[in-house]
């Protein structure tokens, strides 16, 4: 079991990939609920709206992580050697 602050080989990459897969699943679920509601299936509008909001928040969080990683990369690349 790893301790906080200690990196494992491939730890960040595998964690990030797992989280992207979860976000993709959240987005797919929201899309499926939206399509079901639009078709007229018996779907609770509250569940549809909640799933869409959850998908939106997950996407925004992912975008913020991406922006922070890019910012850190740019900072590292601009450091003098």
Secondary structure as GFF3:
##gff-version 3
##sequence-region A 1 81
A	DSSP	alpha_helix	11	39	.	.	.	ID=ss1
A	DSSP	alpha_helix	45	77	.	.	.	ID=ss2
###
